[in-house]
Amino acid sequence: MLSNLSLPWWAYALMGTGLCVFIALIAITIHRNRGMHRSLFASPYALWMMIFTIVPVILIAYYAFTDSSGAFTLDNFRSFWDSNYESNKIILDAMGEAGQAYISRGTVNVDTLVYSLWMAFQCTVICLLLGYPAAYILSQKQFNTSRTMVVLFILPMWVNILIRTLATVALFDFLNLPLGEGALVFGMVYNFLPFMIYPIYNTLQKMDHNLIEAAQDLGA
């Protein structure tokens, strides 16, 4: 199916125009600075962002409001709220209004979205409950091994998230534990807990503790 997917003509024109503008800006910058400037070393990243981030987002918006022929439509959003929308259209076209009694509204997509949000909420709450105390302990000056512990938290992030997830599945298989919703929450917390700890740790570490002592002197 992906092999039959072709981009609209304006997508190629947009990428070509962006590439030309990108090259022109580099040439202008080199001319003004009379040579290479350190900011130009970020140019490959800017080009990557333009081609693989900005253009795909525009294409997503385009395909969301168009059908297979390129005409404007809102059927994609109807299909999202009603997973049986396309099959219902076929039944109605074949049987007319008489077939409407046999049509049931599908909510597969909506149920999946609600379930995903619920799992994300659980993961966020658990990561906050575990991450804030850990970040607070690491930020204390009395905790002499805080730098070592920070490195230990960083080490799992050096491994690809897919490999870590597969390792978690293998661990549950080894312990003969069921791979249910609890295993899913455990895997999400394991993968995203460092992303909760480090921002809190950096913020707490930069706080002026003299302000805390002054607040305690004033009765806080």
C-alpha positions as CSV (number, residue, x, y, z in Angstrom):
1,M,0.0,0.0,0.0
2,L,2.9,2.4,0.8
3,S,4.3,1.8,-2.7
4,N,1.2,3.3,-4.2
5,L,1.4,6.4,-2.1
6,S,2.6,9.4,-4.1
7,L,3.2,12.9,-2.8
8,P,1.4,15.8,-4.3
9,W,3.3,18.1,-6.7
10,W,3.4,20.9,-4.2
11,A,5.3,18.8,-1.7
12,Y,8.2,18.3,-4.1
13,A,8.0,22.0,-5.0
14,L,8.0,22.9,-1.3
15,M,11.0,20.7,-0.6
16,G,12.9,22.0,-3.6
17,T,12.1,25.6,-2.7
18,G,13.2,25.1,0.8
19,L,16.4,23.5,-0.3
20,C,17.2,26.4,-2.6
21,V,16.4,29.0,0.1
22,F,18.6,27.0,2.5
23,I,21.5,27.0,0.1
24,A,21.0,30.7,-0.6
25,L,21.0,31.6,3.1
26,I,24.3,29.7,3.6
27,A,25.8,31.5,0.7
28,I,24.6,34.9,2.0
29,T,25.9,34.1,5.5
30,I,29.3,33.1,4.1
31,H,29.5,36.3,2.1
32,R,28.6,38.6,5.0
33,N,31.0,36.9,7.4
34,R,33.7,36.6,4.8
35,G,34.1,33.0,5.5
36,M,32.6,30.1,7.5
37,H,31.0,31.0,10.8
38,R,30.4,28.6,13.7
39,S,26.6,28.9,13.3
40,L,26.9,27.2,10.0
41,F,27.7,23.9,11.7
42,A,24.1,23.8,12.7
43,S,23.0,23.9,9.0
44,P,22.8,20.1,8.5
45,Y,20.5,19.9,11.5
46,A,18.3,22.7,10.2
47,L,18.1,21.0,6.8
48,W,17.2,17.7,8.5
49,M,14.4,19.4,10.5
50,M,13.0,21.1,7.4
51,I,12.8,17.9,5.3
52,F,11.9,15.3,8.0
53,T,9.9,17.4,10.5
54,I,8.3,20.5,8.9
55,V,7.4,18.9,5.6
56,P,5.9,15.7,7.1
57,V,3.7,17.8,9.5
58,I,2.4,19.8,6.5
59,L,1.7,16.5,4.6
60,I,-0.2,15.1,7.6
61,A,-2.4,18.1,7.6
62,Y,-2.9,17.8,3.9
63,Y,-3.9,14.1,4.0
64,A,-6.1,14.7,7.0
65,F,-8.4,16.9,4.9
66,T,-8.3,15.2,1.5
67,D,-9.4,11.9,0.1
68,S,-7.6,9.5,-2.3
69,S,-8.4,11.8,-5.2
70,G,-7.0,14.9,-3.5
71,A,-10.4,16.5,-2.9
72,F,-11.3,18.2,0.3
73,T,-13.2,16.0,2.8
74,L,-14.0,15.5,6.5
75,D,-14.6,11.7,6.2
76,N,-11.3,11.0,7.8
77,F,-12.5,12.6,11.0
78,R,-15.8,10.8,10.8
79,S,-13.9,7.5,10.4
80,F,-12.0,8.4,13.6
81,W,-15.1,9.0,15.7
82,D,-16.9,6.0,14.1
83,S,-14.6,3.1,13.3
84,N,-17.4,1.5,11.2
85,Y,-18.0,4.6,9.2
86,E,-16.7,3.3,5.9
87,S,-18.5,-0.1,6.2
88,N,-21.7,1.7,7.1
89,K,-21.5,3.8,4.0
90,I,-21.2,0.7,1.9
91,I,-24.3,-0.9,3.6
92,L,-26.3,2.3,3.2
93,D,-25.4,2.6,-0.5
94,A,-26.4,-1.1,-1.0
95,M,-29.5,-1.3,1.2
96,G,-30.6,2.2,1.6
97,E,-32.4,3.4,4.7
98,A,-33.6,-0.1,5.5
99,G,-30.1,-1.2,6.3
100,Q,-29.6,1.5,8.9
101,A,-31.2,-0.7,11.6
102,Y,-28.4,-3.2,11.1
103,I,-25.7,-0.6,11.5
104,S,-23.9,-0.2,14.8
105,R,-21.7,2.7,15.7
106,G,-18.1,1.7,16.1
107,T,-15.9,3.3,18.8
108,V,-12.7,1.4,18.3
109,N,-10.6,4.5,17.6
110,V,-12.0,6.6,20.4
111,D,-11.7,3.7,22.9
112,T,-8.1,3.3,21.9
113,L,-7.4,7.0,22.4
114,V,-9.1,7.1,25.8
115,Y,-7.1,3.9,26.8
116,S,-3.8,5.5,25.6
117,L,-4.5,8.7,27.6
118,W,-5.3,6.7,30.7
119,M,-2.1,4.7,30.4
120,A,-0.1,7.9,29.9
121,F,-1.8,9.4,32.9
122,Q,-0.9,6.4,35.1
123,C,2.7,6.5,33.8
124,T,3.0,10.2,34.5
125,V,1.7,10.0,38.1
126,I,3.9,7.0,39.0
127,C,6.9,8.6,37.5
128,L,6.2,11.8,39.5
129,L,5.7,9.9,42.7
130,L,9.0,8.0,42.2
131,G,11.0,10.7,40.4
132,Y,10.4,13.7,42.7
133,P,11.8,12.0,45.9
134,A,14.7,10.6,44.0
135,A,15.5,14.0,42.4
136,Y,15.2,15.6,45.8
137,I,17.6,13.2,47.5
138,L,20.1,13.5,44.7
139,S,20.0,17.3,44.9
140,Q,20.9,17.4,48.6
141,K,24.5,18.4,49.3
142,Q,24.7,15.8,52.1
143,F,24.2,13.1,49.6
144,N,27.9,12.5,48.7
145,T,27.2,9.9,45.9
146,S,24.7,11.9,44.0
147,R,26.9,12.2,40.9
148,T,27.4,8.5,40.8
149,M,23.7,7.9,41.2
150,V,23.0,10.3,38.3
151,V,25.4,8.4,36.1
152,L,23.6,5.1,37.0
153,F,20.3,6.7,36.0
154,I,21.8,7.8,32.7
155,L,23.3,4.4,31.8
156,P,20.0,2.7,30.8
157,M,19.3,5.6,28.4
158,W,22.4,4.7,26.4
159,V,20.5,1.6,25.3
160,N,17.8,1.9,22.6
161,I,14.3,2.1,24.0
162,L,13.2,-0.9,21.8
163,I,15.9,-3.1,23.2
164,R,15.0,-2.0,26.8
165,T,11.4,-2.9,26.1
166,L,12.3,-6.3,24.7
167,A,14.5,-6.9,27.7
168,T,11.5,-6.1,30.0
169,V,9.4,-8.6,28.2
170,A,12.1,-11.2,28.5
171,L,12.4,-10.4,32.2
172,F,8.6,-10.9,32.7
173,D,8.8,-14.2,30.8
174,F,11.8,-15.4,32.9
175,L,9.9,-14.5,36.1
176,N,6.7,-16.2,34.7
177,L,4.7,-13.0,35.2
178,P,1.7,-12.2,33.0
179,L,2.1,-9.6,30.3
180,G,-1.0,-7.5,31.1
181,E,-1.7,-3.9,31.8
182,G,0.6,-3.9,34.8
183,A,3.5,-5.0,32.7
184,L,2.7,-2.3,30.2
185,V,2.7,0.4,33.0
186,F,6.0,-1.1,34.4
187,G,7.7,-0.9,31.0
188,M,6.5,2.7,30.4
189,V,7.7,3.8,33.9
190,Y,11.0,2.0,33.4
191,N,11.6,3.8,30.1
192,F,10.4,7.3,31.0
193,L,11.4,7.6,34.7
194,P,14.8,9.2,33.9
195,F,13.0,11.9,31.9
196,M,11.0,12.8,35.0
197,I,14.0,12.7,37.4
198,Y,16.5,14.8,35.5
199,P,14.4,18.0,34.9
200,I,13.4,18.0,38.6
201,Y,16.9,17.3,39.7
202,N,18.4,20.1,37.6
203,T,15.8,22.6,39.0
204,L,16.3,21.6,42.6
205,Q,20.0,21.7,42.3
206,K,20.0,25.2,41.0
207,M,17.8,26.5,43.8
208,D,19.3,28.9,46.3
209,H,19.1,27.0,49.7
210,N,19.7,30.3,51.5
211,L,16.2,31.2,50.5
212,I,14.9,28.1,52.2
213,E,16.8,28.9,55.4
214,A,15.5,32.5,55.3
215,A,12.0,31.2,54.9
216,Q,12.4,28.9,57.9
217,D,13.8,31.8,60.0
218,L,10.6,33.7,59.2
219,G,8.4,30.9,60.3
220,A,7.8,28.9,57.1
